[in-house]
Amino acid sequence: MSYRKWFEQHALKHAAIMEKLHDKSDDEVIAYFDFDNMKKQELEFCPLYAKNKKCHEMESLNCYLCACPSFRFDDRGFKEVEDKTLFSYCAIESVDGQKFEGDGIIHQNCEGCLVPHSVEYIKAHFNKEWKTIMKEVLPIR
């Protein structure tokens, strides 16, 4: 699946949940997206929920920003780096992120980065419109 396709599908899933939570306060919405609640209430939101598995090992994982606002992607590639195409990177160059390099490709690996999954970070960047928070993720064309 392309980054763009995942992004658009995820935006729809997020919007459907937000429609159910339309009368909730910001704090109530953020609390709803706690991993333990989401795996019970929104099994289809993430394939890892069915396995009771977290994408990041942290005690209090919040899934509101499943995708990080600092992630940048372009399915056509940003640029060539030596003999490889850079498809994604971290805009804040988190020291906890890594680059995954394969045959002709470079992708950002966010597995070790916990930045967007804390309640404090989410509150600082919160908007009930997920795509508003994520607006800089998409490539400019």
N, C-alpha and C positions, 0 to 999 in steps of 0.2 A: 504494500500500500504506500502511496506517495505521502510525503509530509502534508501537502496541501489537502489531500483527501481526508487524512486523519484529522487535521485541524478543523475542517468543515463538519465532519461527522461528530467530532467531540463538541463543537459549538452547539450543534442541535441537541445533543444529549444534555448539555449543561443548561440550555435554554428551557428544555422541558422540565427539568427539576426546578429551575427558578420560577417557572409558571406556577408550580404547586406551592411554592414558598412566597408567593407575591405579597402576602400580608404579614410576613415576618420582618423583624428588625434586622439590621446588618449583623449584629452579634448572634442572633438566632440562626441566620443563614450560615454564617461561618461555623457555628457549632454543629449544624446539621451535616456539614461536609467532613466532620471527623471520621477517620477511617473506620472505627468500630461501628458507628452509626450507618455509614454508607454501605458497608458490606452486608448489613441487614436490610436496609431500606431500598437500595439502588443497585442490586446485583448486576444489572446490565451496564452500569456506568464504566466498569473496569473489569477486564478478564481475570485479574489477580484476585478479585473479591471471592470468586468461587473456590479458590485455592487457599483462602485465608492467608494470603501472602501480601506483604507490603512491597512497594517498588523501592522504598528507601527504608533502611533500618533505623528507625527513631521511635522513641516512646510514644510521642503524641503527634501522629502524622495527620495533617489536614489535607484533604483532596480538592479544595476549592480551586487552587491553581495547579491542577494536575500537570498542565504544561506551564513552563516558566516564561514570564514576560521578557526575560533576558536571552532566551533561546532565539536564534536566527536561523532560518532555513530558506533554501531555494532549490527546488527540485531540478532545476536546470544547471545548478552549480553557480557558486559565486565567482570562483576563479580557479586557475590552475596553479598548483603548488608543486613544483618539480614535475613529476609525471602523474600527478593525482589531481582529482577534482574535489574542491572543498564544497560540500553540500550543506553543512551546518556548523555553527560555532556559538560560543557564549559571549554575549556582548559585554559582560562585566568581567570576563576572564577569571571566573571563580577558580581558586586554587584547588577546590575539591572536584572540579570537572576534569575530564581527560579527553584527548582526541582518540578516536578509533580510526586506525588506518588499515585499509585492506587493498586488494588488487585494484589500483586506480582510483580509490575513493578515500575521502576523509570525512568523518562525521563526528559531531560532538557526543560524548558519552557523559551523561549527567548523573549516572547511578550513584556516585559518591557525594553529590551535592544536595544539601538539605534546604538551601536558601528559600525556595518558594513554598515550603510545606509547614512553616511555623505560623501560628495564629498571629503573632506580632507582625510578620512580613505581610500577611494577607490583609490585616487591618490597615497597614500603611499604604497599600495599593488597591484597596477594595473599590469595586464598582459592581453593581448587580448585573451590568452588561459585560459578560466575560470578554467579548470581542473588543470592548473599549480598553480593557486592561492589556489585551494581547495585540493591540494595533501595530506595534513596532516589530512584531515577530515576522510578519509577512514581507516578502521581498517587494521592493518598489519597482514597478514596471511602467 
